[in-house]
Amino acid sequence: MQVVRRIGDPPRLRGSRTGETCPDIFELSDGNFAVIGTEATETLRRWLPMGTAPADHERIVVVSRDTLVRAKRDIPDS
């Protein structure tokens, strides 16, 4: 599995001063997506809908609304 492309604008265009450390979304070679965000599993776990929980190998991450909205145009419909 490899990163194929960034989804949305790079951090510098979203206001990152360094252009390097910022939430980001990537499309992977297997068709899945990878997200860089703020780890918030323990903070948000109790707010998940009933019957929902991350597996032991999963984490809840938060990305800014701006990051996701700017990525929308690059996310394929299927």
Secondary structure by P-SEA (a helix, b strand, c coil): cccccccccccccccccccccccccccccccbbbbbcccccccccccccccccccccbbbbbbcaaaaaaaccccccc
